[in-house]
């Protein structure tokens, strides 16, 4: 748990927590296994690999996954067929991993919340009056998402608008406009309006459309 002085019981998803198999595709798992083998970890057992995922730390579930996948007692090197990792076997294993684990709810990713965002905008940007807050949650087993938006007027009426965009609790380089919700794209806000707009998006994996990671894909 990460605490915040504004909200003492605030929590967010931690990078060291086990990742969910639902956040991967069969091809992702295949590439991951290939990376292990390339890195000299070909003797890593399939069951050990399965145990590293969220919801699969229990012995019974590990045994069921490898047994149902016909991979009991096998290691990564055993998955190689004709010089490549067997896609059919990996897909079967991945499906069993998903079947034996629960998808992560979007709220588990972490929500900054209206109280914290409002207080920070007052402290940092001099926002006065009420802050308009909105939260959109998308429940998808493969890509749950939370998008928070907060809008307020600043006391300094000559500084123009300020826009802050964060991805998974980290500042973004620039504002990926393609990711803005429809209502925001249509908002009648001029560059000289003394407003502060804060947008926070949380998702297991973002799809960027350029190398500079300044534009998000439509599925993110």
TORVOMAR-445384 format. One line per field, with one value per atom (N, C-alpha, C): residue number from 1; residue in one letter; x, y, z. Coordinates in nm, 2 decimals, always signed. Layout:
<rs>
doza <- [NUM:...]
lumke <- [A:...]
x <- [X:...]
y <- [Y:...]
z <- [Z:...]
</rs>
This chain:
<rs>
doza <- [1:1:1:2:2:2:3:3:3:4:4:4:5:5:5:6:6:6:7:7:7:8:8:8:9:9:9:10:10:10:11:11:11:12:12:12:13:13:13:14:14:14:15:15:15:16:16:16:17:17:17:18:18:18:19:19:19:20:20:20:21:21:21:22:22:22:23:23:23:24:24:24:25:25:25:26:26:26:27:27:27:28:28:28:29:29:29:30:30:30:31:31:31:32:32:32:33:33:33:34:34:34:35:35:35:36:36:36:37:37:37:38:38:38:39:39:39:40:40:40:41:41:41:42:42:42:43:43:43:44:44:44:45:45:45:46:46:46:47:47:47:48:48:48:49:49:49:50:50:50:51:51:51:52:52:52:53:53:53:54:54:54:55:55:55:56:56:56:57:57:57:58:58:58:59:59:59:60:60:60:61:61:61:62:62:62:63:63:63:64:64:64:65:65:65:66:66:66:67:67:67:68:68:68:69:69:69:70:70:70:71:71:71:72:72:72:73:73:73:74:74:74:75:75:75:76:76:76:77:77:77:78:78:78:79:79:79:80:80:80:81:81:81:82:82:82:83:83:83:84:84:84:85:85:85:86:86:86:87:87:87:88:88:88:89:89:89:90:90:90:91:91:91:92:92:92:93:93:93:94:94:94:95:95:95:96:96:96:97:97:97:98:98:98:99:99:99:100:100:100:101:101:101:102:102:102:103:103:103:104:104:104:105:105:105:106:106:106:107:107:107:108:108:108:109:109:109:110:110:110:111:111:111:112:112:112:113:113:113:114:114:114:115:115:115:116:116:116:117:117:117:118:118:118:119:119:119:120:120:120:121:121:121:122:122:122:123:123:123:124:124:124:125:125:125:126:126:126:127:127:127:128:128:128:129:129:129:130:130:130:131:131:131:132:132:132:133:133:133:134:134:134:135:135:135:136:136:136:137:137:137:138:138:138:139:139:139:140:140:140:141:141:141:142:142:142:143:143:143:144:144:144:145:145:145:146:146:146:147:147:147:148:148:148:149:149:149:150:150:150:151:151:151:152:152:152:153:153:153:154:154:154:155:155:155:156:156:156:157:157:157:158:158:158:159:159:159:160:160:160:161:161:161:162:162:162:163:163:163:164:164:164:165:165:165:166:166:166:167:167:167:168:168:168:169:169:169:170:170:170:171:171:171:172:172:172:173:173:173:174:174:174:175:175:175:176:176:176:177:177:177:178:178:178:179:179:179:180:180:180:181:181:181:182:182:182:183:183:183:184:184:184:185:185:185:186:186:186:187:187:187:188:188:188:189:189:189:190:190:190:191:191:191:192:192:192:193:193:193:194:194:194:195:195:195:196:196:196:197:197:197:198:198:198:199:199:199:200:200:200:201:201:201:202:202:202:203:203:203:204:204:204:205:205:205:206:206:206:207:207:207:208:208:208:209:209:209:210:210:210:211:211:211:212:212:212:213:213:213:214:214:214:215:215:215:216:216:216:217:217:217:218:218:218:219:219:219:220:220:220]
lumke <- [X:X:X:X:X:X:X:X:X:X:X:X:X:X:X:X:X:X:X:X:X:X:X:X:X:X:X:X:X:X:X:X:X:X:X:X:X:X:X:X:X:X:X:X:X:X:X:X:X:X:X:X:X:X:X:X:X:X:X:X:X:X:X:X:X:X:X:X:X:X:X:X:X:X:X:X:X:X:X:X:X:X:X:X:X:X:X:X:X:X:X:X:X:X:X:X:X:X:X:X:X:X:X:X:X:X:X:X:X:X:X:X:X:X:X:X:X:X:X:X:X:X:X:X:X:X:X:X:X:X:X:X:X:X:X:X:X:X:X:X:X:X:X:X:X:X:X:X:X:X:X:X:X:X:X:X:X:X:X:X:X:X:X:X:X:X:X:X:X:X:X:X:X:X:X:X:X:X:X:X:X:X:X:X:X:X:X:X:X:X:X:X:X:X:X:X:X:X:X:X:X:X:X:X:X:X:X:X:X:X:X:X:X:X:X:X:X:X:X:X:X:X:X:X:X:X:X:X:X:X:X:X:X:X:X:X:X:X:X:X:X:X:X:X:X:X:X:X:X:X:X:X:X:X:X:X:X:X:X:X:X:X:X:X:X:X:X:X:X:X:X:X:X:X:X:X:X:X:X:X:X:X:X:X:X:X:X:X:X:X:X:X:X:X:X:X:X:X:X:X:X:X:X:X:X:X:X:X:X:X:X:X:X:X:X:X:X:X:X:X:X:X:X:X:X:X:X:X:X:X:X:X:X:X:X:X:X:X:X:X:X:X:X:X:X:X:X:X:X:X:X:X:X:X:X:X:X:X:X:X:X:X:X:X:X:X:X:X:X:X:X:X:X:X:X:X:X:X:X:X:X:X:X:X:X:X:X:X:X:X:X:X:X:X:X:X:X:X:X:X:X:X:X:X:X:X:X:X:X:X:X:X:X:X:X:X:X:X:X:X:X:X:X:X:X:X:X:X:X:X:X:X:X:X:X:X:X:X:X:X:X:X:X:X:X:X:X:X:X:X:X:X:X:X:X:X:X:X:X:X:X:X:X:X:X:X:X:X:X:X:X:X:X:X:X:X:X:X:X:X:X:X:X:X:X:X:X:X:X:X:X:X:X:X:X:X:X:X:X:X:X:X:X:X:X:X:X:X:X:X:X:X:X:X:X:X:X:X:X:X:X:X:X:X:X:X:X:X:X:X:X:X:X:X:X:X:X:X:X:X:X:X:X:X:X:X:X:X:X:X:X:X:X:X:X:X:X:X:X:X:X:X:X:X:X:X:X:X:X:X:X:X:X:X:X:X:X:X:X:X:X:X:X:X:X:X:X:X:X:X:X:X:X:X:X:X:X:X:X:X:X:X:X:X:X:X:X:X:X:X:X:X:X:X:X:X:X:X:X:X:X:X:X:X:X:X:X:X:X:X:X:X:X:X:X:X:X:X:X:X:X:X:X:X:X:X:X:X:X:X:X:X:X:X:X:X:X:X:X:X]
x <- [+0.08:+0.00:+0.09:+0.05:+0.12:+0.02:+0.07:-0.02:+0.01:-0.10:-0.09:-0.14:-0.07:-0.11:-0.25:-0.30:-0.43:-0.54:-0.51:-0.60:-0.52:-0.53:-0.43:-0.45:-0.57:-0.59:-0.59:-0.53:-0.53:-0.44:-0.48:-0.40:-0.40:-0.29:-0.29:-0.22:-0.23:-0.17:-0.01:+0.05:+0.20:+0.27:+0.38:+0.45:+0.50:+0.53:+0.58:+0.48:+0.35:+0.24:+0.24:+0.19:+0.18:+0.09:+0.14:+0.06:-0.05:-0.15:-0.27:-0.25:-0.28:-0.27:-0.37:-0.48:-0.58:-0.53:-0.42:-0.37:-0.27:-0.26:-0.17:-0.26:-0.20:-0.25:-0.16:-0.21:-0.12:+0.01:+0.01:+0.14:+0.23:+0.17:+0.25:+0.32:+0.25:+0.31:+0.41:+0.39:+0.49:+0.62:+0.61:+0.72:+0.80:+0.72:+0.78:+0.86:+0.80:+0.87:+1.00:+0.99:+1.10:+1.21:+1.17:+1.27:+1.34:+1.27:+1.33:+1.44:+1.40:+1.49:+1.61:+1.59:+1.71:+1.80:+1.74:+1.82:+1.88:+1.87:+1.94:+1.86:+1.72:+1.64:+1.55:+1.60:+1.52:+1.48:+1.55:+1.52:+1.41:+1.37:+1.26:+1.14:+1.07:+0.96:+0.83:+0.75:+0.62:+0.54:+0.54:+0.47:+0.52:+0.65:+0.71:+0.67:+0.67:+0.62:+0.48:+0.39:+0.25:+0.23:+0.31:+0.30:+0.32:+0.39:+0.42:+0.31:+0.20:+0.08:-0.02:-0.09:-0.19:-0.30:-0.33:-0.44:-0.39:-0.27:-0.22:-0.10:-0.10:+0.01:-0.02:-0.15:-0.18:-0.14:-0.09:-0.05:-0.15:-0.27:-0.38:-0.40:-0.41:-0.43:-0.31:-0.19:-0.08:-0.08:-0.11:-0.12:-0.23:-0.34:-0.45:-0.41:-0.35:-0.31:-0.21:-0.11:-0.01:-0.06:-0.15:-0.20:-0.30:-0.39:-0.48:-0.42:-0.30:-0.22:-0.13:-0.13:-0.03:+0.11:+0.14:+0.27:+0.33:+0.28:+0.33:+0.47:+0.56:+0.70:+0.78:+0.73:+0.80:+0.86:+0.97:+1.03:+1.02:+1.07:+1.05:+1.12:+1.23:+1.30:+1.22:+1.13:+1.04:+0.93:+0.91:+0.81:+0.85:+0.98:+1.03:+1.00:+0.95:+0.91:+0.97:+1.06:+1.12:+1.18:+1.25:+1.33:+1.26:+1.13:+1.05:+0.95:+0.91:+0.82:+0.68:+0.63:+0.50:+0.38:+0.33:+0.22:+0.09:+0.06:-0.06:-0.05:+0.06:+0.08:+0.07:+0.13:+0.13:-0.01:-0.08:-0.22:-0.31:-0.29:-0.37:-0.33:-0.21:-0.17:-0.22:-0.21:-0.26:-0.41:-0.49:-0.63:-0.66:-0.59:-0.60:-0.57:-0.46:-0.43:-0.54:-0.60:-0.71:-0.83:-0.86:-0.97:-0.96:-0.84:-0.81:-0.79:-0.80:-0.77:-0.88:-0.91:-1.01:-0.96:-1.03:-0.98:-0.97:-0.89:-0.87:-0.98:-1.05:-1.14:-1.07:-1.13:-1.07:-1.03:-1.12:-1.09:-0.97:-0.92:-0.80:-0.68:-0.69:-0.57:-0.54:-0.63:-0.61:-0.68:-0.74:-0.82:-0.77:-0.72:-0.68:-0.79:-0.90:-1.02:-1.05:-1.17:-1.21:-1.15:-1.14:-1.09:-0.94:-0.86:-0.72:-0.69:-0.76:-0.73:-0.77:-0.89:-0.93:-0.83:-0.79:-0.69:-0.56:-0.51:-0.39:-0.40:-0.52:-0.54:-0.55:-0.60:-0.61:-0.46:-0.39:-0.25:-0.16:-0.16:-0.06:-0.10:-0.23:-0.27:-0.35:-0.38:-0.46:-0.61:-0.66:-0.80:-0.89:-0.99:-1.09:-1.23:-1.31:-1.45:-1.45:-1.56:-1.58:-1.50:-1.45:-1.38:-1.48:-1.50:-1.59:-1.51:-1.56:-1.49:-1.58:-1.51:-1.58:-1.49:-1.55:-1.47:-1.54:-1.47:-1.52:-1.44:-1.52:-1.46:-1.50:-1.40:-1.43:-1.39:-1.48:-1.45:-1.42:-1.30:-1.26:-1.16:-1.18:-1.09:-0.94:-0.93:-0.80:-0.74:-0.82:-0.77:-0.87:-0.88:-0.96:-0.90:-0.99:-0.94:-1.02:-0.95:-1.01:-0.96:-1.05:-1.01:-1.08:-1.00:-1.05:-1.02:-1.12:-1.10:-1.15:-1.07:-1.11:-1.09:-1.18:-1.18:-1.21:-1.13:-1.16:-1.10:-1.16:-1.11:-1.00:-0.90:-0.79:-0.81:-0.75:-0.76:-0.69:-0.58:-0.50:-0.57:-0.64:-0.72:-0.64:-0.50:-0.42:-0.32:-0.32:-0.23:-0.27:-0.40:-0.44:-0.47:-0.51:-0.54:-0.42:-0.44:-0.33:-0.39:-0.32:-0.37:-0.26:-0.30:-0.21:-0.27:-0.18:-0.22:-0.13:-0.19:-0.11:-0.15:-0.05:-0.08:-0.02:-0.11:-0.07:+0.01:-0.04:+0.02:+0.15:+0.19:+0.31:+0.28:+0.35:+0.32:+0.35:+0.27:+0.29:+0.36:+0.44:+0.51:+0.42:+0.36:+0.26:+0.13:+0.02:-0.11:-0.16:-0.17:-0.22:-0.36:-0.39:-0.52:-0.61:-0.56:-0.64:-0.71:-0.66:-0.72:-0.83:-0.85:-0.94:-1.08:-1.17:-1.31:-1.38:-1.49:-1.56:-1.61:-1.66:-1.71:-1.60:-1.48:-1.37:-1.33:-1.33:-1.29:-1.39:-1.51:-1.61:-1.63:-1.56:-1.57:-1.53:-1.60:-1.58:-1.48:-1.36:-1.26:-1.15:-1.13:-1.03:-0.90:-0.79:-0.66:-0.63:-0.71:-0.69:-0.78:-0.87:-0.95:-0.87:-0.89:-0.81:-0.86:-0.84:-0.89:-0.77:-0.79:-0.69:-0.77:-0.72:-0.78:-0.68:-0.72:-0.64:-0.70:-0.63:-0.68:-0.58:-0.64:-0.56:-0.62:-0.53:-0.58:-0.49:-0.56:-0.49:-0.54:-0.44:-0.47:-0.34:-0.36:-0.25:-0.15:-0.20:-0.11:-0.17:-0.09:-0.14:-0.08:-0.16:-0.12:-0.08:+0.04:+0.09:+0.10:+0.07:+0.07:+0.19:+0.28:+0.41:+0.52:+0.64:+0.76:+0.78:+0.74:+0.76:+0.66:+0.56:+0.46:+0.38:+0.35:+0.28:+0.13:+0.10:-0.04:-0.08:-0.20:-0.26:-0.35:-0.35:-0.44:-0.58:-0.67:-0.81:-0.86:-0.79:-0.83:-0.78:-0.70:-0.64:-0.74]
y <- [-0.12:+0.00:+0.12:+0.22:+0.35:+0.45:+0.52:+0.62:+0.76:+0.84:+0.98:+1.06:+1.17:+1.25:+1.31:+1.33:+1.38:+1.28:+1.15:+1.04:+0.92:+0.90:+0.81:+0.66:+0.62:+0.48:+0.46:+0.56:+0.55:+0.44:+0.37:+0.25:+0.26:+0.20:+0.18:+0.05:+0.01:-0.12:-0.10:-0.20:-0.20:-0.28:-0.23:-0.30:-0.43:-0.45:-0.58:-0.69:-0.65:-0.75:-0.84:-0.97:-1.06:-1.01:-1.02:-0.98:-1.08:-1.04:-1.12:-1.19:-1.32:-1.38:-1.32:-1.26:-1.20:-1.08:-1.02:-0.90:-0.94:-1.07:-1.11:-1.18:-1.19:-1.28:-1.41:-1.51:-1.63:-1.59:-1.50:-1.46:-1.39:-1.31:-1.24:-1.34:-1.45:-1.55:-1.63:-1.65:-1.72:-1.64:-1.51:-1.42:-1.42:-1.41:-1.41:-1.54:-1.65:-1.78:-1.78:-1.73:-1.72:-1.64:-1.53:-1.44:-1.51:-1.59:-1.66:-1.76:-1.83:-1.93:-1.86:-1.75:-1.67:-1.62:-1.59:-1.54:-1.65:-1.78:-1.89:-1.96:-1.93:-1.99:-2.10:-2.17:-2.28:-2.39:-2.41:-2.51:-2.47:-2.35:-2.31:-2.39:-2.44:-2.53:-2.45:-2.52:-2.45:-2.42:-2.51:-2.49:-2.37:-2.35:-2.24:-2.11:-2.11:-1.99:-1.96:-2.06:-2.04:-1.98:-2.02:-1.98:-1.83:-1.76:-1.62:-1.53:-1.59:-1.50:-1.49:-1.38:-1.35:-1.46:-1.51:-1.61:-1.75:-1.77:-1.90:-1.94:-1.88:-1.92:-2.05:-2.09:-2.21:-2.34:-2.44:-2.56:-2.63:-2.63:-2.71:-2.64:-2.51:-2.45:-2.47:-2.46:-2.48:-2.62:-2.72:-2.86:-2.88:-2.81:-2.82:-2.76:-2.65:-2.58:-2.66:-2.71:-2.79:-2.93:-2.98:-3.11:-3.10:-3.00:-2.98:-2.94:-2.89:-2.85:-2.96:-3.07:-3.18:-3.14:-3.06:-3.00:-3.04:-3.13:-3.17:-3.21:-3.16:-3.19:-3.14:-3.05:-3.00:-2.86:-2.83:-2.70:-2.63:-2.51:-2.43:-2.49:-2.55:-2.62:-2.73:-2.79:-2.90:-2.84:-2.71:-2.65:-2.62:-2.64:-2.60:-2.71:-2.67:-2.77:-2.71:-2.78:-2.73:-2.60:-2.58:-2.46:-2.34:-2.36:-2.24:-2.29:-2.20:-2.24:-2.27:-2.38:-2.44:-2.35:-2.28:-2.19:-2.26:-2.38:-2.45:-2.48:-2.53:-2.57:-2.45:-2.34:-2.22:-2.16:-2.16:-2.11:-2.19:-2.33:-2.41:-2.38:-2.36:-2.33:-2.20:-2.10:-1.96:-1.96:-2.04:-2.05:-2.11:-2.21:-2.28:-2.18:-2.10:-2.00:-1.90:-1.85:-1.76:-1.82:-1.95:-2.02:-2.04:-2.05:-2.08:-1.95:-1.83:-1.71:-1.61:-1.52:-1.42:-1.30:-1.23:-1.11:-1.00:-0.90:-0.79:-0.69:-0.64:-0.54:-0.40:-0.32:-0.19:-0.11:-0.11:-0.03:-0.07:-0.20:-0.25:-0.18:-0.12:-0.05:+0.07:+0.12:+0.24:+0.36:+0.44:+0.56:+0.67:+0.78:+0.90:+0.96:+0.98:+1.02:+1.17:+1.20:+1.35:+1.43:+1.38:+1.45:+1.49:+1.39:+1.41:+1.50:+1.48:+1.56:+1.71:+1.73:+1.86:+1.94:+1.87:+1.94:+1.97:+1.88:+1.90:+2.02:+2.03:+2.14:+2.27:+2.27:+2.40:+2.44:+2.34:+2.37:+2.40:+2.33:+2.35:+2.46:+2.46:+2.54:+2.66:+2.67:+2.79:+2.78:+2.66:+2.65:+2.70:+2.77:+2.83:+2.77:+2.76:+2.71:+2.56:+2.51:+2.37:+2.31:+2.19:+2.12:+2.02:+2.02:+1.92:+1.80:+1.69:+1.56:+1.45:+1.37:+1.26:+1.14:+1.03:+0.90:+0.80:+0.75:+0.64:+0.51:+0.41:+0.27:+0.18:+0.11:+0.00:-0.13:-0.22:-0.36:-0.45:-0.48:-0.57:-0.67:-0.80:-0.89:-0.88:-0.84:-0.82:-0.69:-0.58:-0.45:-0.36:-0.38:-0.29:-0.15:-0.05:+0.09:+0.18:+0.28:+0.39:+0.52:+0.61:+0.74:+0.84:+0.93:+1.03:+1.17:+1.26:+1.39:+1.49:+1.60:+1.71:+1.84:+1.93:+2.06:+2.17:+2.27:+2.38:+2.51:+2.62:+2.75:+2.80:+2.87:+2.92:+3.06:+3.10:+3.24:+3.33:+3.29:+3.37:+3.36:+3.47:+3.47:+3.51:+3.52:+3.57:+3.46:+3.35:+3.25:+3.15:+3.16:+3.06:+2.93:+2.83:+2.70:+2.62:+2.52:+2.43:+2.29:+2.20:+2.06:+1.97:+1.88:+1.78:+1.64:+1.55:+1.42:+1.32:+1.22:+1.12:+0.98:+0.89:+0.75:+0.66:+0.59:+0.50:+0.57:+0.69:+0.77:+0.83:+0.84:+0.90:+1.01:+1.13:+1.23:+1.19:+1.23:+1.19:+1.30:+1.27:+1.37:+1.42:+1.54:+1.59:+1.53:+1.57:+1.52:+1.44:+1.31:+1.22:+1.25:+1.35:+1.39:+1.28:+1.19:+1.08:+1.00:+1.01:+0.94:+1.02:+1.14:+1.22:+1.17:+1.17:+1.13:+1.23:+1.18:+1.26:+1.39:+1.39:+1.51:+1.62:+1.57:+1.66:+1.72:+1.65:+1.70:+1.80:+1.79:+1.89:+2.00:+2.00:+2.11:+2.25:+2.35:+2.48:+2.55:+2.52:+2.58:+2.65:+2.78:+2.85:+2.85:+2.87:+2.87:+2.97:+3.08:+3.18:+3.17:+3.07:+3.05:+3.00:+3.06:+3.03:+2.90:+2.79:+2.66:+2.57:+2.47:+2.36:+2.23:+2.16:+2.03:+1.92:+1.83:+1.71:+1.58:+1.50:+1.38:+1.26:+1.16:+1.05:+0.92:+0.84:+0.71:+0.60:+0.49:+0.38:+0.25:+0.18:+0.06:-0.03:-0.17:-0.26:-0.24:-0.20:-0.18:-0.08:+0.02:+0.12:+0.09:+0.12:+0.10:+0.24:+0.26:+0.39:+0.38:+0.49:+0.48:+0.55:+0.60:+0.65:+0.61:+0.62:+0.58:+0.67:+0.80:+0.89:+0.87:+0.78:+0.75:+0.87:+0.96:+1.08:+1.07:+0.96:+0.94:+0.79:+0.79:+0.66:+0.60:+0.47:+0.41:+0.41:+0.38:+0.39:+0.28:+0.17:+0.06:+0.08:+0.18:+0.20:+0.27]
z <- [+0.00:+0.00:+0.00:-0.08:-0.08:-0.02:+0.08:+0.15:+0.10:+0.11:+0.07:+0.19:+0.22:+0.34:+0.33:+0.21:+0.19:+0.22:+0.18:+0.21:+0.26:+0.39:+0.46:+0.41:+0.37:+0.33:+0.18:+0.11:-0.04:-0.09:-0.19:-0.24:-0.39:-0.45:-0.60:-0.63:-0.75:-0.79:-0.79:-0.73:-0.72:-0.82:-0.88:-0.99:-0.95:-0.82:-0.77:-0.75:-0.76:-0.74:-0.86:-0.84:-0.95:-1.06:-1.18:-1.30:-1.33:-1.40:-1.43:-1.57:-1.58:-1.71:-1.81:-1.76:-1.84:-1.92:-1.87:-1.93:-2.05:-2.08:-2.19:-2.30:-2.41:-2.52:-2.52:-2.59:-2.61:-2.67:-2.77:-2.83:-2.73:-2.64:-2.54:-2.45:-2.41:-2.32:-2.40:-2.53:-2.61:-2.62:-2.64:-2.65:-2.51:-2.41:-2.27:-2.25:-2.28:-2.26:-2.35:-2.47:-2.56:-2.50:-2.44:-2.37:-2.26:-2.18:-2.07:-2.13:-2.24:-2.30:-2.35:-2.42:-2.48:-2.37:-2.25:-2.14:-2.06:-2.11:-2.04:-1.93:-1.93:-1.83:-1.89:-1.98:-2.05:-1.96:-1.84:-1.75:-1.65:-1.66:-1.57:-1.60:-1.49:-1.51:-1.54:-1.62:-1.65:-1.53:-1.43:-1.31:-1.23:-1.23:-1.16:-1.23:-1.36:-1.44:-1.41:-1.40:-1.37:-1.24:-1.14:-1.00:-0.98:-1.08:-1.07:-1.10:-1.15:-1.20:-1.09:-1.09:-0.99:-0.99:-0.87:-0.86:-0.88:-0.91:-0.94:-0.84:-0.73:-0.63:-0.56:-0.56:-0.49:-0.56:-0.48:-0.54:-0.63:-0.58:-0.65:-0.79:-0.80:-0.92:-1.02:-0.97:-1.05:-1.11:-1.03:-1.08:-1.18:-1.16:-1.26:-1.39:-1.39:-1.51:-1.59:-1.53:-1.60:-1.64:-1.56:-1.59:-1.71:-1.71:-1.81:-1.94:-1.93:-2.05:-2.10:-2.03:-2.06:-2.05:-1.95:-1.93:-1.79:-1.73:-1.59:-1.60:-1.51:-1.51:-1.62:-1.70:-1.82:-1.79:-1.86:-1.85:-1.99:-1.99:-2.11:-2.24:-2.22:-2.33:-2.39:-2.31:-2.36:-2.45:-2.45:-2.53:-2.68:-2.70:-2.83:-2.93:-3.05:-3.16:-3.28:-3.35:-3.48:-3.46:-3.35:-3.33:-3.28:-3.24:-3.19:-3.08:-3.00:-2.89:-2.95:-2.91:-2.97:-2.93:-3.03:-3.01:-2.96:-3.01:-2.97:-2.83:-2.78:-2.64:-2.55:-2.59:-2.51:-2.50:-2.61:-2.61:-2.51:-2.52:-2.43:-2.28:-2.25:-2.12:-2.07:-2.16:-2.13:-2.10:-2.18:-2.15:-2.02:-1.98:-1.85:-1.74:-1.76:-1.66:-1.64:-1.74:-1.73:-1.67:-1.70:-1.64:-1.49:-1.45:-1.30:-1.22:-1.28:-1.21:-1.24:-1.15:-1.16:-1.23:-1.32:-1.38:-1.27:-1.29:-1.19:-1.22:-1.11:-1.13:-1.15:-1.23:-1.26:-1.14:-1.04:-0.92:-0.85:-0.87:-0.80:-0.86:-0.97:-1.03:-0.95:-0.88:-0.80:-0.86:-0.77:-0.80:-0.72:-0.78:-0.70:-0.62:-0.69:-0.62:-0.62:-0.60:-0.61:-0.50:-0.38:-0.27:-0.29:-0.32:-0.34:-0.46:-0.57:-0.69:-0.66:-0.60:-0.57:-0.48:-0.38:-0.28:-0.35:-0.44:-0.51:-0.61:-0.67:-0.77:-0.70:-0.58:-0.50:-0.46:-0.41:-0.36:-0.47:-0.58:-0.68:-0.79:-0.82:-0.93:-0.89:-0.76:-0.72:-0.76:-0.77:-0.81:-0.70:-0.74:-0.64:-0.67:-0.57:-0.59:-0.60:-0.65:-0.66:-0.78:-0.76:-0.87:-0.93:-1.06:-1.12:-1.15:-1.10:-1.10:-1.17:-1.26:-1.32:-1.33:-1.32:-1.33:-1.42:-1.51:-1.60:-1.58:-1.56:-1.53:-1.64:-1.69:-1.80:-1.74:-1.73:-1.68:-1.80:-1.82:-1.93:-1.87:-1.89:-1.83:-1.88:-2.01:-2.07:-2.05:-2.03:-2.02:-1.94:-1.81:-1.73:-1.73:-1.72:-1.73:-1.63:-1.58:-1.50:-1.56:-1.59:-1.63:-1.54:-1.48:-1.39:-1.45:-1.44:-1.49:-1.38:-1.36:-1.27:-1.33:-1.32:-1.39:-1.28:-1.28:-1.19:-1.24:-1.19:-1.23:-1.14:-1.19:-1.11:-1.07:-0.96:-0.91:-1.01:-1.06:-1.16:-1.29:-1.33:-1.46:-1.58:-1.57:-1.68:-1.73:-1.66:-1.69:-1.80:-1.85:-1.95:-1.88:-1.97:-1.92:-1.89:-1.80:-1.77:-1.78:-1.84:-1.86:-1.81:-1.72:-1.67:-1.70:-1.75:-1.79:-1.73:-1.66:-1.60:-1.64:-1.66:-1.70:-1.58:-1.52:-1.41:-1.31:-1.27:-1.16:-1.19:-1.32:-1.36:-1.46:-1.46:-1.56:-1.70:-1.79:-1.93:-2.00:-2.10:-2.18:-2.28:-2.26:-2.35:-2.31:-2.39:-2.36:-2.49:-2.47:-2.58:-2.62:-2.70:-2.73:-2.78:-2.85:-2.90:-2.79:-2.67:-2.56:-2.49:-2.52:-2.45:-2.48:-2.38:-2.40:-2.49:-2.55:-2.65:-2.59:-2.46:-2.41:-2.39:-2.36:-2.34:-2.48:-2.58:-2.71:-2.76:-2.72:-2.76:-2.66:-2.55:-2.45:-2.51:-2.48:-2.53:-2.44:-2.44:-2.35:-2.44:-2.43:-2.50:-2.43:-2.51:-2.45:-2.34:-2.34:-2.24:-2.12:-2.12:-2.00:-1.88:-1.77:-1.65:-1.58:-1.65:-1.59:-1.57:-1.48:-1.47:-1.49:-1.59:-1.62:-1.59:-1.51:-1.47:-1.52:-1.59:-1.64:-1.60:-1.54:-1.50:-1.55:-1.62:-1.68:-1.62:-1.58:-1.53:-1.60:-1.65:-1.73:-1.72:-1.73:-1.72:-1.83:-1.95:-2.06:-2.16:-2.19:-2.29:-2.43:-2.53:-2.66:-2.72:-2.75:-2.81:-2.96:-3.03:-3.17:-3.23:-3.15:-3.20:-3.10:-3.15:-3.07:-2.95:-2.96:-2.85:-2.74:-2.76:-2.66:-2.62:-2.72:-2.69:-2.74:-2.81:-2.86:-2.82:-2.77:-2.73:-2.84:-2.85:-2.94:-2.89:-2.98:-2.95:-2.85:-2.84:-2.75:-2.60:-2.58:-2.45:-2.35]
</rs>
